[in-house]
Amino acid sequence: QVQLVESGGGLVQAGGSLRLSCEVSGRTFSNNIMAWFRQAPGKEREFVSGISWTSGHTNYADSVKDRFTISRDDARNTVYLQMSNLKPEDTAVYYCAARGTISWFIFRSTQDYHYWGQGTQVTVSS
């Protein structure tokens, strides 16, 4: 079993920055894919960014490319999402997710991830 705990959300003005953290515990394995998703009120949960724990390869949604950066810290078993130049449309609950099987491809569908955190709220005011 894998446990994911997010932190770092909050209220920020447009143009500001936040860093989200996702601490991973429990059963882990190499070639695991980690991702961040978000869900705004009345909308479906959408892919934001993903990273291969082993290779470090990353992938981003077009809406956040060049503003968000995903990274991982092996020593801390933590995945980060650095968010810069935030916009009101970035307001959502952000979820950390992990696949439960070995993968080399960064999937973008919620159905491809087996473990989820509880979510952290990010609110960007205009």
N, C-alpha and C positions, 0 to 999 in steps of 0.2 A: 504494500500500500504506500502511496505517495501523498504527503501532505504539503499543501501550498498555502503560505500566509502572506498576503499583500499588506503593504503599508506605504505611506507617503502621500496619500491624496490630500486634498484640501481646496480652499478657495483662493483664487489668484486672479489678478487683473489681466485683461488681454495684453499680449506681448510679454507676459511673464513666463517663468519657468517652474517646473516641478520635477522631482525624481521619484519614481515609484520603485519599490523593492518587492521582490517575491522570494521568500526564503523557502527552500525545498528541503524536506526531511522525509525519512522513511526509506523505502526501497528505491534505489536509483540505479541506473545502468548507463553504459556508454551509448553513444549515438542517439541519445534522447533529444527530442525536439521540444523546445519551450516556446511559448507564444504569449502575447498580450492581445486580448480582445476588449472591446468596449460595447456598452449598451446604453443608448440614450432613451429617455422616456418615450414610449410608443413606437420604438424602433427595434429591429432585430439586432441581435448581437453580431458585431462585425470584427473581422480580423484587423489588427493594427500592425503587429510586427512579430517576427519569429526568429529564432536563433537555434543553430545546431550546437548542442553542448560540446561536442567533440571537435568539430572543425571550426566553429566560430562563424560559419556562413550565416548571413542575415538576409531578411526579406522584409519589405515594408509596403503598406498600403500607399497608393498614390497620394491620398489626402494628407499623409503625415511625412512623406519622404522629404528629406532635407531639413526637417524640424525635430524629428524624434530620433533617438539613438538607443538601440537595444544592446546590452552587453551582459556578460556573466563573470562571476568571480568564483573560481573553482574552490578556493580555500574557504569561502564563506557559504558555498552552496546556494548562491543567491543570483537571481537574474534582475537586471535593472532596466528601467525605461526612462531615459532622460528626455524630458519634453521641453522644448523651447519655442518661443514665439507662439504661445498658446492663443487660440481663438475661441470665441464663444461656442462655436460648433464642435469644439473638442469636449464640451461638457458631457459627462457620461459616468457610469460606473465602469471601472476598469478591472478586468479579470485576468489573472495569470492562469495559464493552462499548460498541461504536459501530456505528451503522448505516452501510452502505456506499452508500446512496442518499439523495437529498434527501427529507426527510420533514417533515411538520408535526405528526404524531401521535406521541405517546410510547407505543410498543408495550411490551407486558409479557411477550411470549414470547421465549424464547431463540432461536427460529428466525428472528426478525426482526432479529437483530443479526449482523453479518458479521465483526467484529473483536473479539478478546478479549485481555485481559491474562493474565498467568500466575497471578494470584490472590495474596491476602495473608490470612494466618490471623488471625482474631480469636477470642480465647478469653475468656469472661467467667466468673469463678469466683463461687460463691455464698457 
